[in-house]
Amino acid sequence: MNGSGCPAGTAAVAPSSDNTAFTVTYSDYLAQTGGSSKPTDIRKNCQLSLAVHIPQGFTYGIASADYRGFASLADGASGLERANYYHQGMQQSTPISHSIRGPYSDNWQFTDRTPVTEIVWKPCGENRNFNINTELRVDEGTSAPGETSFMAFDSADGSVRTVYHFAWKEC
């Protein structure tokens, strides 16, 4: 893990018991503007590089991803969640973005779904890490100068997580 949204010790990855998904938990992934925030706080990102061990004769890709968090955006401000996926040494997928406009103060949830014909499959028989690059961005827009707005991979119910769902196929 590497990035301003997942400093060392603030994110973890865990596979599901049936190997159909994995969950990433974050404890310090927040983009903000206004108040005492620094100019670099408006954008946070996290690049995950995962070594996925799969059964011989199979390959995988990501069929969908569920993103959850909380946002508090002043009137005129906006927030953005963006993600893309790729296998080491291959072209990145087209980023998928979701936006929220202020005023907004609530949990948010977005799901990225990849049509089966567009899933990026790991090449059969090759060992390549799977990379996920996520980003949160907040823009103060026309909100009052200095008014704080933020967007986080976080949740009021304590469920701080992102779930990625695998698609499997035989080679």
Secondary structure by P-SEA (a helix, b strand, c coil): ccccccccccbbbbbcccccbbbbbbcbbbbbccccccccccccbbbbbbbccccccbbbbbcbbbbbbbbbbccccbbbbbbcccccccccccbbbbbbccccbbbbbbbbbbcccccccccccbbbbbbbbbbbbbbcccccccccccccccccccccbbbbbbbbbcc
